[in-house]
């Protein structure tokens, strides 16, 4: 059957007998009487052919919208998932309950360094707990190839890409931020604990306490005998870590260049405790962590400015920090301890974030407290 021909003639062809002269609109074939089923189809073909171009364009447009719209939707979902994965799981500082819960802990060996007082956190078992929870995460304390380990040296090493992260006891400076920016990355400091500055002396020195001003004057060489503090007539022998470390900066601030030439420098807390314990008239000072529970030295109560409102840094016979005095601000010299992270989008950044998150977890903060610091959580 040729429907186009029948439309041209203005008649309908019967599908049974092929009679071609049936008029348009007829319901039965004039020759055989059979129902003209093809009638409606034939009539509609003409309308269908007229509407086909428009219908085709409509269908094509709908298809394009469907394809590109669906593609855009999935692209937006991929962008969202990528953003969440990067900002939340890999590079964000978040608070977890346990060390095990911390995600995206990279596998490998990661070098770190910094202020020596952080060693008490390691000794308390924090790093072992991290390794137990994430067996592929290995930490190696790395000393500088020259000079003594400490805050400044570790930051130099971090800027030089020699460390994955650094443990620091002084806030970052604008100079350090700018150096990092010049080298194509940024630095971030995240507080992980609160530390107290503790003065300690030879065990034979018996005085009610010492003020912050008096301690500063000892290290400036203005107070040189214990009798000036109500103690025995005995020369004061002051020990300290060198200025490259943080302690003299914390004590003297902008006057650090006024430190007395009589001050004797030591390498670390172990040497400081040994020297003070064995030298009559000796004094030194440092962070609370390495000094809590030490029996061979005498820790001194400290007062604000030049007052006599002495506050003991430790309680329970020196075995525990005076947390209440630290929290209330009654103790005169406290500071924050930080982890310095390289924000460079590389594995060192991931290691620094993971380490910080583990230390800030509730479990990690228990090691901070055990180490002799005040936890933040």
Short mmCIF file of the C-alpha atoms (twelve columns), coordinates in Angstrom:
data_MODEL
# 
_entry.id   MODEL 
# 
loop_
_atom_site.group_PDB 
_atom_site.id 
_atom_site.type_symbol 
_atom_site.label_atom_id 
_atom_site.label_alt_id 
_atom_site.label_comp_id 
_atom_site.label_asym_id 
_atom_site.label_seq_id 
_atom_site.Cartn_x 
_atom_site.Cartn_y 
_atom_site.Cartn_z 
_atom_site.pdbx_PDB_model_num 
ATOM 1   C CA . UNK A 1   0.000   0.000  0.000   1 
ATOM 2   C CA . UNK A 2   1.264   3.441  -0.937  1 
ATOM 3   C CA . UNK A 3   -0.244  5.876  1.513   1 
ATOM 4   C CA . UNK A 4   1.562   8.844  -0.040  1 
ATOM 5   C CA . UNK A 5   -0.122  8.100  -3.405  1 
ATOM 6   C CA . UNK A 6   -3.521  7.780  -1.831  1 
ATOM 7   C CA . UNK A 7   -3.092  11.106 -0.040  1 
ATOM 8   C CA . UNK A 8   -2.081  12.727 -3.300  1 
ATOM 9   C CA . UNK A 9   -5.234  11.483 -5.023  1 
ATOM 10  C CA . UNK A 10  -7.417  12.526 -2.100  1 
ATOM 11  C CA . UNK A 11  -8.763  8.972  -1.645  1 
ATOM 12  C CA . UNK A 12  -8.214  6.061  0.687   1 
ATOM 13  C CA . UNK A 13  -6.931  2.653  -0.433  1 
ATOM 14  C CA . UNK A 14  -8.686  -0.354 1.080   1 
ATOM 15  C CA . UNK A 15  -6.316  -2.684 2.836   1 
ATOM 16  C CA . UNK A 16  -8.293  -5.745 1.832   1 
ATOM 17  C CA . UNK A 17  -9.260  -5.384 -1.802  1 
ATOM 18  C CA . UNK A 18  -6.942  -2.533 -2.742  1 
ATOM 19  C CA . UNK A 19  -9.816  -0.446 -4.085  1 
ATOM 20  C CA . UNK A 20  -8.386  3.039  -4.556  1 
ATOM 21  C CA . UNK A 21  -11.423 5.253  -4.965  1 
ATOM 22  C CA . UNK A 22  -12.760 5.311  -1.406  1 
ATOM 23  C CA . UNK A 23  -13.383 8.974  -0.504  1 
ATOM 24  C CA . UNK A 24  -11.712 10.545 2.460   1 
ATOM 25  C CA . UNK A 25  -13.811 10.106 5.586   1 
ATOM 26  C CA . UNK A 26  -15.418 6.825  4.430   1 
ATOM 27  C CA . UNK A 27  -15.673 4.166  7.144   1 
ATOM 28  C CA . UNK A 28  -16.148 1.163  4.845   1 
ATOM 29  C CA . UNK A 29  -14.778 0.206  1.457   1 
ATOM 30  C CA . UNK A 30  -17.271 0.978  -1.298  1 
ATOM 31  C CA . UNK A 31  -16.252 -2.160 -3.206  1 
ATOM 32  C CA . UNK A 32  -15.837 -4.933 -0.579  1 
ATOM 33  C CA . UNK A 33  -17.576 -3.381 2.415   1 
ATOM 34  C CA . UNK A 34  -14.697 -4.055 4.821   1 
ATOM 35  C CA . UNK A 35  -13.869 -1.522 7.505   1 
ATOM 36  C CA . UNK A 36  -11.282 0.964  6.381   1 
ATOM 37  C CA . UNK A 37  -8.844  0.566  9.322   1 
ATOM 38  C CA . UNK A 38  -6.173  2.402  7.437   1 
ATOM 39  C CA . UNK A 39  -8.358  5.436  7.042   1 
ATOM 40  C CA . UNK A 40  -7.345  7.184  10.244  1 
ATOM 41  C CA . UNK A 41  -3.696  6.306  9.759   1 
ATOM 42  C CA . UNK A 42  -3.681  7.623  6.237   1 
ATOM 43  C CA . UNK A 43  -5.333  10.846 7.266   1 
ATOM 44  C CA . UNK A 44  -2.959  11.297 10.168  1 
ATOM 45  C CA . UNK A 45  0.102   10.618 8.064   1 
ATOM 46  C CA . UNK A 46  -0.328  13.916 6.347   1 
ATOM 47  C CA . UNK A 47  -0.530  15.794 9.670   1 
ATOM 48  C CA . UNK A 48  2.281   13.676 11.064  1 
ATOM 49  C CA . UNK A 49  4.583   14.583 8.217   1 
ATOM 50  C CA . UNK A 50  3.793   18.256 8.673   1 
ATOM 51  C CA . UNK A 51  4.599   18.139 12.403  1 
ATOM 52  C CA . UNK A 52  7.593   15.799 12.217  1 
ATOM 53  C CA . UNK A 53  10.303  18.542 11.876  1 
ATOM 54  C CA . UNK A 54  9.015   20.430 14.926  1 
ATOM 55  C CA . UNK A 55  8.548   17.251 16.919  1 
ATOM 56  C CA . UNK A 56  12.096  16.143 16.029  1 
ATOM 57  C CA . UNK A 57  13.578  19.403 17.191  1 
ATOM 58  C CA . UNK A 58  11.574  19.161 20.422  1 
ATOM 59  C CA . UNK A 59  12.755  15.625 21.103  1 
ATOM 60  C CA . UNK A 60  16.367  16.550 20.322  1 
ATOM 61  C CA . UNK A 61  16.192  19.581 22.644  1 
ATOM 62  C CA . UNK A 62  14.765  17.508 25.469  1 
ATOM 63  C CA . UNK A 63  17.502  14.909 24.959  1 
ATOM 64  C CA . UNK A 64  20.225  17.566 25.099  1 
ATOM 65  C CA . UNK A 65  18.768  19.068 28.280  1 
ATOM 66  C CA . UNK A 66  18.587  15.617 29.830  1 
ATOM 67  C CA . UNK A 67  22.160  14.719 28.898  1 
ATOM 68  C CA . UNK A 68  23.796  18.011 29.888  1 
ATOM 69  C CA . UNK A 69  21.587  18.508 32.923  1 
ATOM 70  C CA . UNK A 70  22.387  15.045 34.234  1 
ATOM 71  C CA . UNK A 71  26.071  15.550 33.527  1 
ATOM 72  C CA . UNK A 72  26.084  18.877 35.362  1 
ATOM 73  C CA . UNK A 73  24.303  17.298 38.332  1 
ATOM 74  C CA . UNK A 74  26.859  14.516 38.627  1 
ATOM 75  C CA . UNK A 75  29.740  16.992 38.165  1 
ATOM 76  C CA . UNK A 76  28.390  19.091 41.034  1 
ATOM 77  C CA . UNK A 77  28.141  15.974 43.202  1 
ATOM 78  C CA . UNK A 78  31.740  15.065 42.388  1 
ATOM 79  C CA . UNK A 79  32.858  18.600 43.283  1 
ATOM 80  C CA . UNK A 80  30.995  18.437 46.596  1 
ATOM 81  C CA . UNK A 81  32.410  15.037 47.456  1 
ATOM 82  C CA . UNK A 82  35.921  16.164 46.542  1 
ATOM 83  C CA . UNK A 83  35.609  19.322 48.629  1 
ATOM 84  C CA . UNK A 84  34.285  17.453 51.636  1 
ATOM 85  C CA . UNK A 85  36.957  14.804 51.353  1 
ATOM 86  C CA . UNK A 86  39.729  17.391 51.146  1 
ATOM 87  C CA . UNK A 87  38.602  19.969 53.672  1 
ATOM 88  C CA . UNK A 88  36.982  17.721 56.236  1 
ATOM 89  C CA . UNK A 89  38.830  14.440 56.204  1 
ATOM 90  C CA . UNK A 90  42.337  15.227 55.053  1 
ATOM 91  C CA . UNK A 91  43.254  18.784 55.941  1 
ATOM 92  C CA . UNK A 92  40.875  19.869 58.686  1 
ATOM 93  C CA . UNK A 93  41.586  19.962 62.406  1 
ATOM 94  C CA . UNK A 94  38.721  18.181 64.143  1 
ATOM 95  C CA . UNK A 95  38.064  16.801 67.622  1 
ATOM 96  C CA . UNK A 96  37.785  13.027 67.970  1 
ATOM 97  C CA . UNK A 97  37.309  10.775 70.954  1 
ATOM 98  C CA . UNK A 98  40.034  8.259  70.261  1 
ATOM 99  C CA . UNK A 99  43.307  8.138  68.358  1 
ATOM 100 C CA . UNK A 100 41.946  5.236  66.325  1 
ATOM 101 C CA . UNK A 101 39.036  7.347  65.022  1 
ATOM 102 C CA . UNK A 102 41.304  9.882  63.321  1 
ATOM 103 C CA . UNK A 103 40.990  9.379  59.533  1 
ATOM 104 C CA . UNK A 104 43.482  9.777  56.695  1 
ATOM 105 C CA . UNK A 105 46.571  8.937  58.720  1 
ATOM 106 C CA . UNK A 106 49.231  8.471  56.032  1 
ATOM 107 C CA . UNK A 107 51.546  5.503  55.930  1 
ATOM 108 C CA . UNK A 108 55.259  6.130  55.971  1 
ATOM 109 C CA . UNK A 109 58.075  7.510  58.116  1 
ATOM 110 C CA . UNK A 110 57.724  11.155 59.088  1 
ATOM 111 C CA . UNK A 111 60.399  13.345 60.617  1 
ATOM 112 C CA . UNK A 112 59.506  15.852 63.289  1 
ATOM 113 C CA . UNK A 113 61.381  18.090 65.719  1 
ATOM 114 C CA . UNK A 114 60.916  20.998 68.044  1 
ATOM 115 C CA . UNK A 115 60.928  22.157 71.632  1 
ATOM 116 C CA . UNK A 116 62.582  19.536 73.826  1 
ATOM 117 C CA . UNK A 117 59.880  19.695 76.517  1 
ATOM 118 C CA . UNK A 118 57.539  17.842 74.125  1 
ATOM 119 C CA . UNK A 119 59.645  14.755 74.848  1 
ATOM 120 C CA . UNK A 120 57.585  14.258 77.995  1 
ATOM 121 C CA . UNK A 121 54.491  13.668 75.830  1 
ATOM 122 C CA . UNK A 122 56.358  10.972 73.931  1 
ATOM 123 C CA . UNK A 123 57.561  9.471  77.214  1 
ATOM 124 C CA . UNK A 124 53.967  9.410  78.483  1 
ATOM 125 C CA . UNK A 125 53.112  6.966  75.680  1 
ATOM 126 C CA . UNK A 126 51.374  9.171  73.117  1 
ATOM 127 C CA . UNK A 127 53.469  8.148  70.127  1 
ATOM 128 C CA . UNK A 128 53.290  4.467  70.994  1 
ATOM 129 C CA . UNK A 129 49.499  4.725  71.135  1 
ATOM 130 C CA . UNK A 130 49.492  6.385  67.709  1 
ATOM 131 C CA . UNK A 131 51.617  3.592  66.241  1 
ATOM 132 C CA . UNK A 132 49.394  0.938  67.821  1 
ATOM 133 C CA . UNK A 133 46.271  2.541  66.358  1 
ATOM 134 C CA . UNK A 134 47.851  3.243  62.936  1 
ATOM 135 C CA . UNK A 135 50.701  0.725  62.399  1 
ATOM 136 C CA . UNK A 136 51.869  2.322  59.135  1 
ATOM 137 C CA . UNK A 137 52.440  5.742  60.740  1 
ATOM 138 C CA . UNK A 138 56.052  6.036  61.988  1 
ATOM 139 C CA . UNK A 139 57.525  9.096  63.706  1 
ATOM 140 C CA . UNK A 140 61.236  9.904  63.944  1 
ATOM 141 C CA . UNK A 141 62.551  12.755 66.104  1 
ATOM 142 C CA . UNK A 142 65.144  14.582 63.994  1 
ATOM 143 C CA . UNK A 143 67.839  16.821 65.475  1 
ATOM 144 C CA . UNK A 144 69.466  19.623 63.479  1 
ATOM 145 C CA . UNK A 145 72.787  18.918 61.816  1 
ATOM 146 C CA . UNK A 146 74.243  21.954 63.582  1 
ATOM 147 C CA . UNK A 147 73.336  23.773 66.791  1 
ATOM 148 C CA . UNK A 148 71.133  22.508 69.579  1 
ATOM 149 C CA . UNK A 149 67.592  21.202 69.084  1 
ATOM 150 C CA . UNK A 150 64.806  23.588 69.926  1 
ATOM 151 C CA . UNK A 151 62.092  25.884 68.703  1 
ATOM 152 C CA . UNK A 152 64.057  28.057 66.260  1 
ATOM 153 C CA . UNK A 153 66.081  25.241 64.709  1 
ATOM 154 C CA . UNK A 154 62.999  23.103 64.165  1 
ATOM 155 C CA . UNK A 155 61.188  25.921 62.400  1 
ATOM 156 C CA . UNK A 156 64.191  26.434 60.120  1 
ATOM 157 C CA . UNK A 157 64.095  22.725 59.324  1 
ATOM 158 C CA . UNK A 158 60.342  22.848 58.706  1 
ATOM 159 C CA . UNK A 159 60.754  25.759 56.300  1 
ATOM 160 C CA . UNK A 160 63.569  23.874 54.545  1 
ATOM 161 C CA . UNK A 161 61.369  20.809 54.040  1 
ATOM 162 C CA . UNK A 162 63.460  18.736 56.453  1 
ATOM 163 C CA . UNK A 163 60.522  18.038 58.798  1 
ATOM 164 C CA . UNK A 164 56.919  17.033 58.279  1 
ATOM 165 C CA . UNK A 165 55.785  19.118 61.267  1 
ATOM 166 C CA . UNK A 166 57.285  20.861 64.301  1 
ATOM 167 C CA . UNK A 167 56.430  21.002 67.998  1 
ATOM 168 C CA . UNK A 168 56.820  24.612 69.130  1 
ATOM 169 C CA . UNK A 169 56.549  26.453 72.437  1 
ATOM 170 C CA . UNK A 170 56.390  29.992 71.014  1 
ATOM 171 C CA . UNK A 171 53.823  31.374 68.560  1 
ATOM 172 C CA . UNK A 172 54.904  31.729 64.951  1 
ATOM 173 C CA . UNK A 173 56.206  35.148 63.952  1 
ATOM 174 C CA . UNK A 174 55.453  37.273 60.906  1 
ATOM 175 C CA . UNK A 175 58.979  36.534 59.675  1 
ATOM 176 C CA . UNK A 176 58.280  32.792 59.672  1 
ATOM 177 C CA . UNK A 177 54.885  33.231 58.016  1 
ATOM 178 C CA . UNK A 178 56.477  35.381 55.300  1 
ATOM 179 C CA . UNK A 179 59.332  32.951 54.701  1 
ATOM 180 C CA . UNK A 180 56.831  30.154 54.148  1 
ATOM 181 C CA . UNK A 181 54.822  32.311 51.751  1 
ATOM 182 C CA . UNK A 182 57.953  33.116 49.752  1 
ATOM 183 C CA . UNK A 183 58.583  29.383 49.379  1 
ATOM 184 C CA . UNK A 184 55.119  28.605 48.064  1 
ATOM 185 C CA . UNK A 185 53.232  27.323 51.092  1 
ATOM 186 C CA . UNK A 186 51.757  28.540 54.378  1 
ATOM 187 C CA . UNK A 187 52.285  27.666 58.039  1 
ATOM 188 C CA . UNK A 188 49.574  27.011 60.602  1 
ATOM 189 C CA . UNK A 189 49.992  26.700 64.361  1 
ATOM 190 C CA . UNK A 190 47.470  24.631 66.312  1 
ATOM 191 C CA . UNK A 191 47.450  24.713 70.144  1 
ATOM 192 C CA . UNK A 192 47.519  21.277 71.785  1 
ATOM 193 C CA . UNK A 193 48.375  21.927 75.458  1 
ATOM 194 C CA . UNK A 194 48.986  24.537 78.165  1 
ATOM 195 C CA . UNK A 195 52.356  24.647 79.874  1 
ATOM 196 C CA . UNK A 196 53.568  26.498 82.983  1 
ATOM 197 C CA . UNK A 197 57.017  28.026 83.461  1 
ATOM 198 C CA . UNK A 198 58.499  26.509 86.619  1 
ATOM 199 C CA . UNK A 199 61.578  27.772 88.499  1 
ATOM 200 C CA . UNK A 200 63.632  25.203 90.404  1 
ATOM 201 C CA . UNK A 201 66.727  25.304 92.584  1 
ATOM 202 C CA . UNK A 202 69.227  23.144 94.403  1 
ATOM 203 C CA . UNK A 203 67.342  21.190 97.096  1 
ATOM 204 C CA . UNK A 204 69.184  23.006 99.930  1 
ATOM 205 C CA . UNK A 205 67.751  26.393 98.966  1 
ATOM 206 C CA . UNK A 206 64.834  27.164 101.275 1 
ATOM 207 C CA . UNK A 207 62.853  30.310 100.498 1 
ATOM 208 C CA . UNK A 208 59.075  30.878 100.496 1 
ATOM 209 C CA . UNK A 209 59.089  31.650 96.780  1 
ATOM 210 C CA . UNK A 210 60.268  33.980 94.057  1 
ATOM 211 C CA . UNK A 211 58.511  36.629 91.966  1 
ATOM 212 C CA . UNK A 212 58.606  36.883 88.181  1 
ATOM 213 C CA . UNK A 213 60.527  40.150 88.443  1 
ATOM 214 C CA . UNK A 214 63.125  38.570 90.723  1 
ATOM 215 C CA . UNK A 215 63.560  35.607 88.398  1 
ATOM 216 C CA . UNK A 216 64.087  37.996 85.495  1 
ATOM 217 C CA . UNK A 217 66.640  39.993 87.506  1 
ATOM 218 C CA . UNK A 218 68.597  36.826 88.246  1 
ATOM 219 C CA . UNK A 219 68.997  36.145 84.526  1 
ATOM 220 C CA . UNK A 220 69.869  39.790 83.839  1 
ATOM 221 C CA . UNK A 221 72.603  39.596 86.490  1 
ATOM 222 C CA . UNK A 222 70.944  42.114 88.843  1 
ATOM 223 C CA . UNK A 223 70.375  39.565 91.635  1 
ATOM 224 C CA . UNK A 224 73.447  37.423 92.240  1 
ATOM 225 C CA . UNK A 225 73.121  36.074 95.811  1 
ATOM 226 C CA . UNK A 226 70.398  34.081 97.517  1 
ATOM 227 C CA . UNK A 227 70.592  36.427 100.516 1 
ATOM 228 C CA . UNK A 228 68.939  39.079 98.314  1 
ATOM 229 C CA . UNK A 229 65.893  36.788 98.229  1 
ATOM 230 C CA . UNK A 230 65.817  35.904 101.899 1 
ATOM 231 C CA . UNK A 231 67.927  32.799 101.496 1 
ATOM 232 C CA . UNK A 232 71.471  31.809 102.513 1 
ATOM 233 C CA . UNK A 233 74.533  33.870 101.716 1 
ATOM 234 C CA . UNK A 234 75.361  31.863 98.625  1 
ATOM 235 C CA . UNK A 235 76.129  32.943 95.075  1 
ATOM 236 C CA . UNK A 236 73.381  32.206 92.574  1 
ATOM 237 C CA . UNK A 237 74.512  30.043 89.660  1 
ATOM 238 C CA . UNK A 238 71.941  30.323 86.881  1 
ATOM 239 C CA . UNK A 239 71.517  27.654 84.192  1 
ATOM 240 C CA . UNK A 240 69.408  28.027 81.062  1 
ATOM 241 C CA . UNK A 241 68.995  26.751 77.564  1 
ATOM 242 C CA . UNK A 242 70.602  29.092 74.990  1 
ATOM 243 C CA . UNK A 243 68.698  31.950 73.388  1 
ATOM 244 C CA . UNK A 244 68.088  29.874 70.295  1 
ATOM 245 C CA . UNK A 245 65.606  27.949 72.447  1 
ATOM 246 C CA . UNK A 246 62.370  29.513 73.720  1 
ATOM 247 C CA . UNK A 247 62.720  29.754 77.488  1 
ATOM 248 C CA . UNK A 248 64.810  32.915 77.764  1 
ATOM 249 C CA . UNK A 249 62.490  34.571 75.252  1 
ATOM 250 C CA . UNK A 250 59.483  33.581 77.359  1 
ATOM 251 C CA . UNK A 251 61.091  34.889 80.547  1 
ATOM 252 C CA . UNK A 252 62.712  38.083 79.274  1 
ATOM 253 C CA . UNK A 253 60.690  38.900 76.176  1 
ATOM 254 C CA . UNK A 254 62.146  41.867 74.267  1 
ATOM 255 C CA . UNK A 255 64.874  42.182 76.919  1 
ATOM 256 C CA . UNK A 256 66.351  38.792 76.025  1 
ATOM 257 C CA . UNK A 257 69.537  40.522 74.822  1 
ATOM 258 C CA . UNK A 258 70.122  41.684 78.394  1 
ATOM 259 C CA . UNK A 259 70.803  38.154 79.624  1 
ATOM 260 C CA . UNK A 260 73.783  38.061 81.982  1 
ATOM 261 C CA . UNK A 261 77.101  36.674 80.689  1 
ATOM 262 C CA . UNK A 262 77.270  34.731 83.953  1 
ATOM 263 C CA . UNK A 263 74.430  32.432 82.841  1 
ATOM 264 C CA . UNK A 264 75.633  28.906 82.107  1 
ATOM 265 C CA . UNK A 265 74.025  27.177 79.125  1 
ATOM 266 C CA . UNK A 266 72.871  23.577 79.079  1 
ATOM 267 C CA . UNK A 267 71.618  21.350 76.271  1 
ATOM 268 C CA . UNK A 268 68.319  19.969 77.548  1 
ATOM 269 C CA . UNK A 269 66.161  19.304 80.597  1 
ATOM 270 C CA . UNK A 270 68.098  16.216 81.615  1 
ATOM 271 C CA . UNK A 271 71.301  18.229 81.874  1 
ATOM 272 C CA . UNK A 272 69.517  21.139 83.578  1 
ATOM 273 C CA . UNK A 273 68.086  18.919 86.317  1 
ATOM 274 C CA . UNK A 274 71.409  17.140 86.823  1 
ATOM 275 C CA . UNK A 275 73.397  20.393 86.997  1 
ATOM 276 C CA . UNK A 276 71.016  22.129 89.408  1 
ATOM 277 C CA . UNK A 277 70.721  19.082 91.648  1 
ATOM 278 C CA . UNK A 278 74.508  18.794 91.964  1 
ATOM 279 C CA . UNK A 279 75.504  22.484 92.142  1 
ATOM 280 C CA . UNK A 280 74.961  24.373 95.470  1 
ATOM 281 C CA . UNK A 281 73.245  27.699 94.817  1 
ATOM 282 C CA . UNK A 282 72.033  26.669 91.364  1 
ATOM 283 C CA . UNK A 283 68.758  27.719 89.750  1 
ATOM 284 C CA . UNK A 284 67.047  27.102 86.423  1 
ATOM 285 C CA . UNK A 285 63.547  27.138 84.938  1 
ATOM 286 C CA . UNK A 286 61.530  25.335 82.319  1 
ATOM 287 C CA . UNK A 287 58.218  23.844 81.282  1 
ATOM 288 C CA . UNK A 288 56.058  21.912 83.717  1 
ATOM 289 C CA . UNK A 289 56.069  18.642 81.778  1 
ATOM 290 C CA . UNK A 290 59.688  17.557 82.239  1 
ATOM 291 C CA . UNK A 291 59.791  18.849 85.861  1 
ATOM 292 C CA . UNK A 292 56.675  17.362 87.436  1 
ATOM 293 C CA . UNK A 293 57.540  14.591 89.886  1 
ATOM 294 C CA . UNK A 294 61.279  15.370 89.979  1 
ATOM 295 C CA . UNK A 295 62.697  14.600 93.448  1 
ATOM 296 C CA . UNK A 296 66.325  15.748 93.153  1 
ATOM 297 C CA . UNK A 297 65.479  19.444 92.838  1 
ATOM 298 C CA . UNK A 298 63.268  21.961 94.693  1 
ATOM 299 C CA . UNK A 299 60.528  23.624 92.678  1 
ATOM 300 C CA . UNK A 300 59.862  27.213 93.721  1 
ATOM 301 C CA . UNK A 301 56.499  28.868 94.249  1 
ATOM 302 C CA . UNK A 302 56.093  31.769 91.827  1 
ATOM 303 C CA . UNK A 303 54.408  35.157 92.315  1 
ATOM 304 C CA . UNK A 304 53.210  37.696 89.762  1 
ATOM 305 C CA . UNK A 305 55.355  40.733 88.989  1 
ATOM 306 C CA . UNK A 306 57.099  41.761 92.205  1 
ATOM 307 C CA . UNK A 307 54.450  40.527 94.651  1 
ATOM 308 C CA . UNK A 308 54.683  37.863 97.333  1 
ATOM 309 C CA . UNK A 309 51.494  36.026 96.335  1 
ATOM 310 C CA . UNK A 310 53.353  32.782 95.771  1 
ATOM 311 C CA . UNK A 311 51.615  29.922 93.976  1 
ATOM 312 C CA . UNK A 312 53.005  26.401 93.814  1 
ATOM 313 C CA . UNK A 313 53.193  24.915 90.298  1 
ATOM 314 C CA . UNK A 314 52.709  21.366 91.585  1 
ATOM 315 C CA . UNK A 315 50.558  19.705 94.241  1 
ATOM 316 C CA . UNK A 316 50.461  16.314 95.937  1 
ATOM 317 C CA . UNK A 317 54.130  16.411 96.903  1 
ATOM 318 C CA . UNK A 318 55.136  17.608 93.452  1 
ATOM 319 C CA . UNK A 319 53.574  14.713 91.575  1 
ATOM 320 C CA . UNK A 320 50.760  16.610 89.858  1 
ATOM 321 C CA . UNK A 321 50.331  19.987 88.171  1 
ATOM 322 C CA . UNK A 322 48.294  22.642 89.975  1 
ATOM 323 C CA . UNK A 323 45.573  22.500 87.341  1 
ATOM 324 C CA . UNK A 324 43.194  24.781 89.237  1 
ATOM 325 C CA . UNK A 325 45.786  27.571 89.482  1 
ATOM 326 C CA . UNK A 326 46.648  27.139 85.800  1 
ATOM 327 C CA . UNK A 327 42.986  27.326 84.726  1 
ATOM 328 C CA . UNK A 328 42.089  30.239 86.984  1 
ATOM 329 C CA . UNK A 329 45.108  32.282 85.962  1 
ATOM 330 C CA . UNK A 330 46.441  32.435 89.527  1 
ATOM 331 C CA . UNK A 331 49.743  30.956 88.439  1 
ATOM 332 C CA . UNK A 332 51.722  33.821 86.854  1 
ATOM 333 C CA . UNK A 333 53.483  32.188 83.896  1 
ATOM 334 C CA . UNK A 334 51.600  29.904 81.538  1 
ATOM 335 C CA . UNK A 335 51.814  29.501 77.781  1 
ATOM 336 C CA . UNK A 336 50.343  27.481 74.950  1 
ATOM 337 C CA . UNK A 337 52.167  24.714 73.142  1 
ATOM 338 C CA . UNK A 338 51.584  24.307 69.388  1 
ATOM 339 C CA . UNK A 339 52.057  22.001 66.445  1 
ATOM 340 C CA . UNK A 340 53.304  23.863 63.372  1 
ATOM 341 C CA . UNK A 341 51.878  22.388 60.147  1 
ATOM 342 C CA . UNK A 342 53.120  22.879 56.582  1 
ATOM 343 C CA . UNK A 343 50.096  23.752 54.432  1 
ATOM 344 C CA . UNK A 344 51.515  22.598 51.100  1 
ATOM 345 C CA . UNK A 345 48.905  20.108 49.885  1 
ATOM 346 C CA . UNK A 346 51.410  17.267 50.156  1 
ATOM 347 C CA . UNK A 347 51.880  14.252 52.398  1 
ATOM 348 C CA . UNK A 348 53.725  16.300 55.046  1 
ATOM 349 C CA . UNK A 349 50.593  18.375 55.519  1 
ATOM 350 C CA . UNK A 350 48.533  15.212 55.871  1 
ATOM 351 C CA . UNK A 351 50.972  13.850 58.459  1 
ATOM 352 C CA . UNK A 352 50.927  17.090 60.456  1 
ATOM 353 C CA . UNK A 353 47.134  17.271 60.465  1 
ATOM 354 C CA . UNK A 354 46.808  13.600 61.440  1 
ATOM 355 C CA . UNK A 355 49.333  13.969 64.282  1 
ATOM 356 C CA . UNK A 356 47.587  17.095 65.590  1 
ATOM 357 C CA . UNK A 357 44.157  15.464 65.425  1 
ATOM 358 C CA . UNK A 358 45.428  12.424 67.322  1 
ATOM 359 C CA . UNK A 359 46.996  14.609 70.017  1 
ATOM 360 C CA . UNK A 360 43.795  16.671 70.307  1 
ATOM 361 C CA . UNK A 361 41.560  13.615 70.623  1 
ATOM 362 C CA . UNK A 362 40.246  12.887 74.112  1 
ATOM 363 C CA . UNK A 363 42.596  9.931  74.298  1 
ATOM 364 C CA . UNK A 364 45.523  12.047 73.123  1 
ATOM 365 C CA . UNK A 365 44.759  14.746 75.684  1 
ATOM 366 C CA . UNK A 366 45.036  12.148 78.427  1 
ATOM 367 C CA . UNK A 367 48.682  11.663 77.420  1 
ATOM 368 C CA . UNK A 368 49.124  15.452 77.491  1 
ATOM 369 C CA . UNK A 369 47.891  15.518 81.085  1 
ATOM 370 C CA . UNK A 370 49.981  12.496 82.036  1 
ATOM 371 C CA . UNK A 371 53.039  14.315 80.636  1 
ATOM 372 C CA . UNK A 372 52.585  17.193 83.106  1 
ATOM 373 C CA . UNK A 373 50.721  19.708 80.930  1 
ATOM 374 C CA . UNK A 374 47.216  21.089 81.153  1 
ATOM 375 C CA . UNK A 375 45.049  19.559 78.409  1 
ATOM 376 C CA . UNK A 376 42.901  21.809 76.257  1 
ATOM 377 C CA . UNK A 377 39.941  19.386 76.340  1 
# 
